[in-house]
């Protein structure tokens, strides 16, 4: 059992310097999976507006909204992951990616 702990500590040592990239990958993947739902909800909300306003709102949401959401949420995820012990970090990262995979499968994204 000790070798599993040592392996997790070793793997966490490899993962920890890349928490920023890992966090961005997790957040961006979730946004890709649910981006269609967000865009559909936005489309319903703005369907009665002038085409110019709809276009400007769409550009603002896609260019700035998703960008801000990615930066903010990735920073939050990174802070949460940085506080974990080595074993917990490995379990959390693997668990998050498995969960994202399950969510993508349910949404027929893969």
C-alpha distances in whole Angstrom, upper triangle without the diagonal:
4,5,5,7,9,10,11,13,15,16,17,19,20,21,23,26,27,26,30,30,27,29,32,31,30,33,35,34,34,38,38,37,39,42,44,44,45,48,49,49,51,53,54,55,57,59,62,62,64,63,63,61,58,58,57,55,53,53,52,49,48,48,48,46,43,43,43,40,38,38,38,35,33,34,32,29,29,29,27,24,25,24,20,17,15,13,16,18,16,16,19,21,19,20,24,24,23,26,28,28,29,32,33,33,35,37,38,37,35
4,5,5,6,9,10,11,12,14,15,17,19,20,21,24,25,25,29,29,27,29,32,31,30,33,35,34,35,38,39,38,40,43,45,45,45,48,50,50,51,54,55,55,58,60,63,63,65,63,63,61,59,58,57,55,53,53,52,49,48,48,47,46,43,42,42,40,37,37,37,35,32,33,32,29,28,28,26,23,23,22,19,16,14,12,15,17,16,16,20,21,20,21,24,25,25,27,29,30,30,33,35,35,36,39,40,39,37
4,5,5,6,9,10,10,12,14,15,17,18,20,22,24,24,28,28,25,27,30,29,28,32,34,32,33,37,37,37,39,41,44,44,45,47,49,49,51,53,54,55,57,59,62,62,64,62,62,60,58,57,56,54,52,51,51,48,46,47,46,45,42,41,41,39,36,37,37,34,32,32,31,28,27,28,26,23,23,23,20,16,14,12,16,17,15,16,19,20,18,20,23,24,23,26,28,28,29,32,33,33,35,38,38,37,35
4,5,5,6,9,10,10,12,14,15,16,18,21,22,21,25,25,22,24,28,26,25,28,30,29,30,33,34,33,35,38,40,40,41,44,45,45,47,49,51,51,53,55,58,58,60,58,58,57,54,53,53,51,49,48,47,45,43,44,43,42,39,38,38,36,33,34,34,31,29,29,29,25,24,25,23,20,21,21,17,14,12,9,13,14,11,12,16,16,15,17,20,20,20,22,25,24,25,28,29,30,32,34,34,33,31
4,5,5,6,9,10,10,12,14,15,16,19,20,20,24,24,22,23,27,26,25,28,30,29,30,33,34,33,35,38,40,40,41,44,45,45,47,49,50,51,53,55,58,58,60,58,58,56,54,53,52,50,48,48,47,44,43,43,42,41,38,37,37,35,32,32,32,30,27,27,27,24,22,23,21,18,18,18,14,11,9,7,11,12,11,11,15,16,15,17,20,21,21,23,25,25,27,29,30,31,33,35,36,34,33
4,5,5,6,9,10,11,13,14,15,18,19,20,24,24,22,24,27,26,26,29,31,30,31,34,35,35,37,39,42,42,42,45,47,47,48,51,52,52,54,56,60,59,61,59,59,57,55,54,53,51,49,48,47,45,43,43,43,41,39,38,38,36,33,33,33,31,28,28,28,25,23,24,22,19,19,19,16,13,10,9,13,13,12,14,17,17,17,19,21,22,22,25,27,27,29,31,32,33,35,37,37,36,34
4,5,5,6,8,10,11,12,14,17,18,18,22,22,19,22,25,23,23,27,28,27,28,32,32,32,34,36,39,39,40,42,44,45,46,48,50,50,52,54,57,57,58,57,56,55,52,51,51,49,47,46,45,43,41,41,41,39,36,36,36,34,31,31,31,29,26,27,27,23,22,23,22,18,18,19,16,13,10,9,12,12,10,12,15,15,14,17,19,19,20,22,24,24,26,28,29,30,32,34,34,32,30
4,5,5,6,8,10,10,12,15,16,15,19,19,17,19,22,21,20,23,26,25,26,29,30,29,31,34,36,37,37,39,41,42,43,45,47,47,49,51,54,54,56,54,53,52,49,48,48,46,44,43,42,40,38,38,38,36,33,33,33,31,28,28,28,26,23,24,23,20,19,20,18,15,15,16,12,10,6,5,9,9,6,9,12,12,11,14,16,16,17,20,21,22,23,26,27,28,30,31,32,30,29
4,5,5,6,9,10,10,13,15,15,19,19,17,19,23,22,22,25,27,26,27,30,31,31,33,35,38,38,38,41,43,43,44,47,48,48,50,52,55,55,57,55,54,52,50,49,48,46,45,44,43,40,39,39,38,37,34,33,33,31,28,28,28,26,23,23,23,20,18,19,18,14,14,14,12,9,5,6,10,9,8,11,13,13,14,16,18,19,20,22,24,24,26,28,29,30,32,34,35,33,32
4,5,5,7,9,10,12,14,15,19,19,17,20,22,22,22,25,27,26,28,30,31,31,34,35,38,39,39,41,44,44,45,47,49,49,51,53,56,55,57,55,54,53,51,49,48,47,45,44,43,41,39,38,38,37,34,33,33,32,29,28,29,27,24,24,24,21,19,20,20,16,16,17,14,12,8,9,13,11,10,13,15,14,15,18,19,19,21,23,24,25,27,29,29,31,33,34,35,33,31
4,5,5,6,9,11,12,13,16,16,14,17,19,18,18,22,23,22,24,27,27,28,30,32,35,35,35,38,40,40,41,44,45,46,47,49,53,52,53,51,51,49,47,46,45,43,41,40,40,37,36,35,35,34,31,30,30,29,26,25,26,24,21,22,22,19,17,19,18,14,14,16,13,12,8,9,11,9,7,11,12,11,11,14,16,16,17,20,20,21,23,25,26,27,29,31,31,29,27
4,5,5,6,9,10,10,14,14,12,14,18,17,17,20,22,22,23,26,27,27,29,31,34,34,34,36,39,39,40,42,44,44,45,48,51,50,52,50,49,48,46,44,44,42,40,39,38,36,34,34,33,32,29,28,28,26,24,23,23,21,19,19,19,16,14,15,14,11,10,12,10,9,5,7,9,6,6,10,11,10,11,14,15,15,17,19,20,21,23,25,26,27,29,30,31,29,28
4,6,6,7,10,11,14,15,14,16,19,19,19,22,24,24,25,28,29,29,31,33,36,37,36,38,41,41,42,44,46,46,47,50,53,52,53,51,51,49,47,46,45,43,41,40,39,37,35,35,34,33,31,29,29,28,25,24,25,23,20,20,20,18,15,16,16,13,12,14,12,11,8,10,12,10,10,13,14,13,15,17,18,18,20,23,23,24,27,28,28,30,32,33,34,32,30
4,6,7,8,10,13,13,12,15,17,16,17,20,22,22,24,26,27,27,30,31,34,35,35,37,39,40,40,43,45,45,46,48,51,50,52,49,49,47,45,44,43,41,39,38,37,35,33,33,32,32,29,27,28,27,23,23,24,22,19,19,20,18,15,17,17,14,13,16,14,14,10,12,14,11,10,14,15,12,14,17,17,17,19,21,21,22,25,26,26,28,31,31,32,29,28
4,6,5,7,10,10,8,11,14,13,14,17,18,18,20,22,23,24,26,27,31,31,31,33,36,36,36,39,41,41,42,44,48,47,48,46,45,44,42,41,40,38,36,35,34,32,30,30,29,28,26,24,25,23,20,20,21,19,15,16,17,14,12,14,14,10,10,13,12,12,9,11,12,9,8,12,11,9,11,14,14,14,16,18,18,19,22,23,23,25,28,28,29,26,25
4,5,5,9,10,9,11,14,14,15,17,19,20,21,23,24,26,27,28,32,32,31,34,36,36,37,39,41,41,42,45,48,47,48,46,45,44,42,41,39,38,36,35,34,32,30,29,29,28,25,24,24,22,20,18,19,18,14,14,15,13,10,11,12,9,7,10,10,10,9,12,12,8,9,13,12,10,13,16,15,16,19,20,20,22,24,25,25,28,30,30,31,29,28
4,6,8,9,10,12,14,14,16,18,19,20,22,24,25,26,28,29,32,33,32,34,37,37,37,40,42,41,42,45,48,47,48,46,44,43,41,40,39,37,36,34,33,31,30,28,28,28,25,23,23,22,19,18,19,18,15,14,16,14,11,13,14,11,10,13,13,14,12,15,16,12,13,16,15,13,16,19,18,18,21,22,22,23,26,27,27,29,31,31,32,29,29
4,5,5,6,9,10,11,12,14,15,17,19,20,21,23,25,25,29,30,29,30,33,34,34,36,39,38,39,42,45,43,44,43,41,40,38,37,35,34,32,31,30,28,26,25,25,25,22,20,20,20,16,15,17,16,12,13,15,12,9,12,14,11,10,14,14,15,14,16,16,12,12,16,14,11,14,17,15,15,18,20,19,20,23,23,23,26,28,28,29,26,25
4,6,5,6,8,10,10,12,14,15,17,18,20,21,23,23,27,28,26,29,31,31,31,34,36,36,37,40,43,42,43,41,40,38,37,35,34,32,31,30,28,26,25,24,23,23,20,18,18,17,14,13,14,13,9,10,11,9,6,9,10,7,7,11,11,13,12,15,14,10,11,14,12,9,13,15,13,13,17,18,17,19,22,22,22,25,26,26,28,25,25
4,5,5,6,9,10,11,12,14,16,16,18,20,21,21,25,26,25,26,30,30,29,32,34,34,34,37,40,39,40,38,37,35,34,32,31,29,28,26,25,23,22,21,20,20,17,15,15,15,11,10,12,11,7,7,10,9,6,9,11,10,10,13,14,17,16,18,17,13,15,17,14,12,15,17,15,15,19,19,17,20,23,22,22,25,27,26,27,24,25
4,5,5,6,9,10,10,12,14,15,16,18,20,20,23,25,24,25,28,29,29,31,33,33,34,36,39,38,39,37,36,35,33,31,30,29,27,25,25,23,21,20,20,20,17,15,16,15,11,11,13,12,9,10,13,11,9,12,14,12,13,16,17,19,18,19,18,14,15,17,15,12,14,16,14,13,17,18,16,18,21,20,20,23,25,24,25,22,22
4,5,5,6,9,10,11,13,14,15,17,19,19,23,24,23,25,28,28,28,31,33,33,34,36,39,39,40,38,37,36,34,32,31,30,28,27,26,24,22,22,21,20,17,16,17,15,12,12,14,12,9,11,12,9,8,12,12,10,11,15,14,16,15,16,15,12,12,14,11,8,11,13,10,10,13,14,13,15,18,18,17,20,22,22,23,20,20
4,5,5,6,8,10,11,12,14,16,17,18,21,22,21,23,26,26,26,28,31,30,31,34,37,36,37,36,35,33,31,30,29,27,25,25,23,21,20,20,19,18,15,14,14,12,9,9,10,8,5,7,8,6,6,9,10,9,10,14,14,17,16,17,15,12,13,14,11,9,12,13,10,10,14,14,12,15,18,17,17,20,22,21,23,20,21
4,5,5,6,8,10,10,12,14,15,15,19,20,19,20,24,24,24,26,29,28,29,31,35,33,35,33,32,30,28,27,26,24,22,21,20,18,17,16,16,15,12,11,12,10,7,8,10,8,5,8,10,8,9,12,13,12,14,17,18,20,20,21,19,16,17,18,15,12,15,16,12,12,16,16,13,16,18,17,17,20,22,20,22,19,20
4,6,5,6,9,10,10,12,14,15,18,19,19,20,23,24,24,26,29,29,30,32,35,34,35,33,33,32,29,28,27,26,23,22,22,20,18,18,18,17,14,13,15,13,9,11,13,11,8,12,13,11,11,15,15,13,16,19,18,21,20,20,19,16,16,17,14,11,13,14,11,9,13,13,10,12,16,15,14,17,19,18,19,16,16
4,6,5,6,9,10,11,12,14,17,18,17,20,22,22,23,25,27,28,29,31,34,34,35,34,33,32,29,28,28,26,24,23,23,20,18,19,19,17,14,14,15,12,9,12,13,10,8,11,12,9,10,14,13,12,15,17,17,19,19,19,17,14,14,14,12,9,11,11,8,7,11,10,8,10,13,12,12,15,17,16,18,15,16
4,5,5,6,9,10,11,11,15,15,14,17,19,20,20,22,24,24,26,28,31,31,32,30,30,28,26,25,25,22,20,20,19,16,15,16,15,13,10,11,11,8,6,9,10,7,6,10,10,8,10,13,13,13,16,18,18,21,21,22,19,17,17,17,14,12,14,14,10,10,14,12,10,13,15,13,13,17,17,16,18,15,17
4,5,5,6,9,10,10,13,15,14,15,18,19,19,21,23,24,25,27,30,29,30,28,28,27,24,23,23,21,18,18,17,15,13,13,14,13,9,9,11,9,6,9,11,9,8,12,13,12,13,16,17,16,19,21,22,24,24,24,22,19,20,20,17,15,16,16,13,12,15,14,11,13,15,13,12,16,17,16,17,14,15
4,5,5,6,9,10,12,14,14,16,18,19,20,22,24,24,26,27,31,30,32,30,30,28,26,25,25,23,20,20,20,17,15,16,17,15,12,13,15,12,10,13,15,12,11,15,15,13,15,18,18,17,20,22,22,25,24,24,22,19,19,19,16,14,14,14,11,9,12,11,7,9,12,10,9,12,14,12,14,10,12
4,5,5,6,8,11,11,11,14,16,16,17,20,21,22,24,25,29,29,31,29,29,27,25,24,24,22,19,20,19,16,15,17,17,14,11,13,14,11,10,13,14,11,11,15,14,13,15,18,17,17,20,22,22,25,24,24,21,19,19,19,16,14,15,14,10,10,12,10,7,10,11,8,8,12,13,11,13,11,13
4,5,5,5,9,10,9,11,13,14,14,17,19,19,20,22,26,25,27,25,25,24,21,20,20,18,15,16,16,12,11,13,13,11,8,10,12,9,8,12,13,11,11,15,15,14,16,19,19,19,22,24,24,27,27,27,25,22,23,22,19,17,19,18,14,14,16,14,11,13,14,11,11,14,15,12,14,12,14
4,6,5,8,10,10,11,13,15,15,17,19,20,21,22,26,26,27,25,25,24,21,20,21,19,16,16,17,14,11,14,15,13,10,12,14,12,11,14,16,14,14,18,18,17,19,22,22,21,24,27,26,29,29,29,26,24,24,23,21,18,19,19,15,14,16,14,11,12,14,11,9,13,14,11,12,9,12
4,6,7,8,10,11,13,14,16,17,19,20,22,23,27,27,29,27,27,26,23,22,23,21,18,19,20,16,14,17,18,16,13,15,17,14,13,17,18,15,16,20,19,18,20,23,22,22,25,27,26,29,29,28,26,24,23,22,20,18,18,17,14,13,14,12,9,10,11,8,6,10,10,7,9,7,10
4,5,5,6,9,10,11,12,14,16,17,19,20,23,24,26,24,25,23,20,20,21,18,16,17,18,14,13,16,17,14,11,15,16,13,13,17,17,15,16,19,19,18,21,23,22,23,26,27,27,30,30,30,27,25,25,24,21,20,20,19,16,15,16,14,11,13,13,9,9,12,11,8,11,10,13
4,5,5,6,8,10,10,12,14,15,16,18,21,21,23,21,22,20,17,17,18,15,12,14,14,11,9,12,14,11,9,12,14,12,12,16,16,15,16,20,20,19,22,24,24,24,27,29,29,32,32,32,29,27,27,27,24,22,23,22,18,18,19,17,14,16,16,13,12,15,15,11,13,11,15
4,5,5,6,9,10,10,12,14,15,16,20,20,22,20,21,20,16,16,18,16,13,15,16,12,11,15,16,14,12,16,17,15,16,19,20,19,20,23,23,22,25,28,27,28,31,32,32,35,35,35,32,30,30,29,26,25,25,24,21,20,21,19,16,17,17,14,12,15,14,10,12,11,14
4,5,5,6,9,10,11,12,14,15,19,20,22,21,22,20,17,18,19,16,14,16,17,13,13,16,17,14,13,17,18,15,16,20,20,18,20,23,23,22,25,27,26,27,30,32,32,35,35,35,32,30,30,29,26,25,26,24,21,21,21,18,16,17,17,13,13,15,14,10,13,12,16
4,5,5,6,9,10,11,12,14,17,18,20,19,20,18,15,15,16,13,11,13,13,10,10,14,14,11,10,14,15,12,14,17,17,16,18,21,21,21,24,26,25,26,29,31,31,34,35,35,32,30,30,29,26,25,26,25,21,21,22,20,17,19,19,15,15,18,17,13,16,15,19
4,5,5,6,9,10,11,12,15,15,17,16,17,15,12,12,14,11,8,11,12,9,9,12,14,11,11,14,16,14,16,19,19,19,21,23,23,24,26,28,28,29,32,34,34,37,38,38,35,33,33,32,29,28,29,27,24,24,25,22,20,21,22,18,17,20,19,15,17,16,19
4,5,5,6,9,10,10,14,15,17,16,18,16,13,14,16,13,11,14,15,12,12,16,17,15,14,18,19,18,19,22,23,21,24,27,26,26,29,31,30,32,34,36,36,40,40,39,37,35,35,34,31,30,30,29,26,25,26,23,21,22,22,18,18,20,18,14,17,16,20
4,5,5,6,9,10,13,14,17,17,18,16,13,15,16,13,11,15,15,12,13,17,17,14,14,18,19,17,19,22,22,21,23,26,25,25,28,30,29,31,34,35,35,39,39,39,36,34,35,34,31,30,31,29,26,26,27,24,21,23,23,19,19,21,19,16,19,18,22
4,5,5,6,8,11,12,14,14,15,12,9,11,12,9,8,12,11,9,11,14,14,12,13,16,17,16,18,21,21,20,23,25,25,25,28,30,30,31,34,35,36,40,40,40,37,35,36,35,32,31,32,31,27,27,29,26,23,25,25,21,21,24,22,19,21,20,24
4,5,5,6,9,10,12,11,13,12,8,10,12,10,8,12,13,11,12,16,17,15,15,19,20,19,21,24,24,24,26,28,28,29,32,33,33,35,37,39,39,43,43,43,40,38,39,38,35,34,35,33,30,30,31,28,25,27,27,23,22,25,23,19,21,21,24
4,6,5,8,10,13,13,16,14,11,14,15,12,12,16,16,14,16,19,20,17,18,22,22,21,23,26,26,25,28,30,30,30,33,35,34,36,39,40,41,44,45,44,41,40,40,39,36,35,36,34,31,31,32,29,26,28,27,24,24,25,23,20,22,22,26
4,6,8,9,12,13,15,12,10,13,14,11,11,15,15,13,15,18,18,16,17,21,21,20,22,25,24,24,27,29,28,29,32,34,33,35,38,39,40,44,44,44,41,40,41,39,36,35,37,35,31,32,33,30,28,30,29,25,25,28,26,22,25,25,28
4,6,6,9,9,11,8,6,10,11,8,9,13,13,12,14,17,17,16,18,21,21,20,23,25,25,25,28,30,30,31,34,35,35,37,39,41,42,45,46,46,43,41,42,42,38,37,38,37,33,34,35,32,29,31,31,28,27,30,28,24,27,26,30
4,6,8,9,11,10,7,11,13,11,11,15,16,15,16,19,20,19,20,23,24,23,26,28,28,28,31,33,33,34,37,38,38,40,42,44,45,48,49,49,46,44,45,43,40,39,40,39,35,35,36,33,31,32,32,28,28,30,28,25,26,26,30
4,7,9,11,10,9,12,14,13,14,17,18,17,19,22,22,21,23,26,26,26,29,31,31,31,34,36,36,37,39,41,41,43,45,46,47,51,52,52,49,47,48,47,43,42,44,42,39,39,40,37,34,36,36,32,31,34,32,28,30,30,33
4,6,8,6,6,10,11,10,12,15,15,15,18,20,20,19,22,24,24,25,27,29,29,30,33,34,35,36,38,40,40,42,44,46,47,50,51,52,48,46,48,47,43,42,44,42,39,39,40,37,35,37,37,33,32,35,33,30,31,31,34
4,5,5,6,9,10,11,12,14,15,17,18,20,21,21,23,25,26,26,29,31,31,32,34,36,36,38,40,41,42,44,46,48,49,52,53,54,51,48,49,49,45,44,45,44,41,41,42,40,37,38,39,35,34,36,35,32,33,32,36
4,5,5,6,9,10,10,12,14,15,16,18,19,19,21,23,24,25,27,29,30,31,33,35,36,37,39,40,41,43,45,47,48,51,52,52,49,47,48,47,44,42,44,43,39,39,40,38,35,36,37,33,32,34,33,30,31,30,33
4,5,5,6,9,10,11,12,14,15,16,17,18,20,22,23,24,26,28,29,30,32,33,34,36,38,39,40,42,44,46,47,51,51,52,49,46,47,47,44,42,44,43,39,39,41,39,35,37,38,34,33,36,35,31,33,31,34
4,5,5,6,8,10,10,12,14,15,16,16,18,20,21,22,24,26,26,27,30,31,32,34,36,37,38,40,41,43,45,48,49,50,47,44,46,45,42,40,42,41,37,37,39,37,34,36,36,33,32,35,34,30,32,30,34
4,6,5,6,9,10,11,12,14,15,15,17,19,20,20,23,25,25,26,28,30,31,32,34,36,36,38,40,42,43,47,47,48,45,42,43,43,39,38,39,38,35,35,36,34,31,33,33,30,28,31,30,26,28,27,30
4,5,5,6,9,10,10,12,13,14,16,17,19,20,22,23,25,26,27,29,30,31,33,35,36,37,39,41,43,46,46,47,44,42,42,42,39,37,39,38,34,34,36,34,30,32,33,30,28,31,30,27,28,26,29
4,5,5,6,9,10,10,11,12,15,16,17,18,20,22,22,24,26,27,28,30,32,33,34,36,38,40,41,45,45,46,43,41,42,42,38,37,39,38,34,34,36,34,31,33,34,30,29,32,32,28,30,28,31
4,5,5,6,9,10,10,10,12,14,15,16,18,20,20,21,24,25,26,27,29,31,32,34,35,37,39,42,43,44,41,38,40,39,36,34,36,35,32,32,34,31,28,30,31,28,27,30,29,26,28,26,29
4,5,5,6,8,10,9,11,13,15,15,17,19,20,21,22,25,25,26,28,30,31,32,34,36,38,41,41,42,39,37,38,37,34,32,34,33,29,29,31,29,26,28,29,25,24,27,26,23,24,22,26
4,6,5,6,8,9,10,11,13,15,16,18,19,20,22,24,25,26,27,29,31,32,33,36,37,41,41,42,39,36,37,37,34,32,34,33,30,29,32,30,26,28,30,26,25,28,28,25,26,24,27
4,6,5,5,6,9,10,11,12,14,16,16,18,20,21,22,24,26,27,29,30,31,34,35,39,39,40,38,35,36,36,33,31,33,33,29,29,31,29,26,29,30,27,26,29,29,25,27,25,28
4,6,6,4,6,9,9,10,12,14,15,16,18,20,20,22,24,25,26,28,29,32,33,36,37,38,35,32,34,33,30,28,30,30,26,26,28,26,23,25,26,23,22,26,25,22,24,22,25
4,6,6,5,8,10,10,11,14,15,16,17,19,20,21,23,25,26,27,29,31,32,36,36,37,34,31,32,32,29,27,29,28,25,24,26,25,21,23,25,22,20,24,24,20,22,19,22
4,6,6,6,9,10,11,12,14,16,17,18,20,21,22,25,26,27,28,31,32,36,36,37,34,32,32,33,30,28,30,30,26,25,28,27,23,25,27,24,23,26,27,23,25,22,25
4,6,5,6,8,10,10,12,14,15,16,18,20,21,22,24,25,27,29,31,34,35,36,33,30,32,32,29,27,29,29,25,25,28,27,23,26,28,25,24,28,28,25,27,24,26
4,5,5,6,8,10,11,12,14,15,16,18,20,21,22,24,25,27,29,33,33,34,31,29,30,30,27,25,28,27,23,23,26,24,21,24,25,22,22,25,25,22,24,22,25
4,6,5,6,9,10,10,12,14,15,16,18,20,21,22,24,26,27,30,31,32,29,26,27,27,24,22,24,24,20,20,23,21,18,20,22,19,18,22,22,19,21,19,21
4,5,5,6,9,10,10,12,14,15,16,18,20,21,22,25,26,30,30,31,29,26,27,28,24,22,25,25,21,21,24,23,19,22,24,21,21,24,25,22,24,21,23
4,5,5,6,8,10,11,12,14,15,17,18,20,21,23,25,29,29,31,28,25,27,28,24,22,25,25,21,22,25,23,20,23,25,22,22,26,26,24,26,23,26
4,6,5,6,8,10,10,12,14,15,16,18,20,22,23,27,27,28,25,23,25,25,21,20,22,22,18,19,22,20,17,20,22,19,19,23,23,21,23,21,23
4,6,5,6,8,10,10,12,14,15,16,18,20,21,25,25,26,24,21,22,23,19,17,20,20,16,16,20,18,15,18,21,18,18,22,22,20,22,19,21
4,6,5,6,9,10,10,12,14,15,16,19,21,24,24,26,24,21,22,23,20,18,21,21,18,19,22,21,18,21,24,21,21,25,26,24,26,23,25
4,6,5,6,9,10,11,13,14,15,17,19,23,24,26,23,20,22,23,19,18,22,21,18,19,22,21,19,22,24,21,22,26,26,24,27,24,26
4,5,5,6,8,10,11,12,14,16,17,21,22,23,20,18,20,20,16,15,18,18,14,16,19,17,15,19,20,18,19,22,23,21,24,21,23
4,5,5,6,9,10,10,12,15,16,19,20,21,18,16,17,18,15,13,16,16,13,14,18,16,15,18,20,18,19,22,23,22,24,21,23
4,6,5,6,9,10,10,13,15,18,19,21,19,16,18,19,16,15,18,19,16,17,20,19,18,21,23,22,22,26,27,26,28,25,26
4,5,5,6,9,10,11,13,17,18,20,17,15,18,18,14,14,18,17,14,16,19,18,17,21,22,20,22,25,25,25,27,25,27
4,5,5,6,8,10,11,15,16,17,14,12,14,14,11,10,14,14,11,13,16,15,14,17,19,18,19,22,23,23,25,23,24
4,5,5,6,9,10,14,14,16,14,11,13,15,12,11,14,15,13,14,18,17,16,19,22,21,22,25,26,26,28,25,26
4,5,5,7,9,13,14,16,14,12,15,16,13,13,17,17,15,17,20,19,19,22,24,23,25,28,28,28,30,28,29
4,6,6,7,11,13,14,11,10,13,13,10,11,15,14,12,15,18,17,17,20,22,21,23,26,26,26,29,27,28
4,5,5,9,10,11,9,6,9,11,8,8,12,12,11,13,16,16,16,19,21,20,22,25,26,26,28,26,26
4,6,8,9,12,10,8,11,13,11,11,15,16,15,17,19,19,20,22,24,24,26,28,29,30,32,29,29
4,7,9,12,9,8,12,13,11,13,16,16,16,18,21,20,21,24,25,25,27,30,30,31,33,31,32
4,6,8,6,5,9,10,9,11,13,14,14,16,18,18,20,22,23,24,26,28,29,30,32,30,30
4,6,5,6,9,10,10,12,14,15,16,18,20,20,22,24,25,26,28,30,31,32,34,32,32
4,5,5,6,9,10,11,12,14,15,17,18,20,21,23,24,26,27,29,30,32,33,31,30
4,5,5,6,9,10,11,12,14,16,17,18,20,21,22,24,26,27,28,30,32,30,29
4,6,5,6,9,10,10,12,14,15,16,18,20,20,22,24,25,26,28,30,28,28
4,5,5,6,9,10,10,12,14,15,16,18,20,21,22,24,26,27,28,27,26
4,5,5,6,8,10,11,12,14,15,17,18,20,21,23,24,26,27,25,24
4,6,5,6,8,10,10,12,14,15,16,18,20,21,22,24,25,24,23
4,6,5,6,9,10,10,12,14,15,16,18,20,21,22,24,22,22
4,5,5,6,9,10,11,12,14,15,16,18,20,21,22,20,20
4,6,5,6,9,10,11,12,14,15,16,18,20,21,19,18
4,6,5,6,9,10,10,12,14,15,16,18,20,19,18
4,5,5,6,9,10,10,12,14,15,16,18,17,16
4,5,5,6,9,10,10,12,14,15,16,14,14
4,5,5,6,9,10,10,12,14,15,14,13
4,5,5,6,9,10,11,12,14,13,13
4,5,5,6,9,10,10,12,11,11
4,5,5,6,9,10,10,9,8
4,5,5,6,9,10,10,9
4,5,5,6,9,8,10
4,5,5,6,5,6
4,5,5,6,6
4,5,8,9
4,5,8
4,5
4
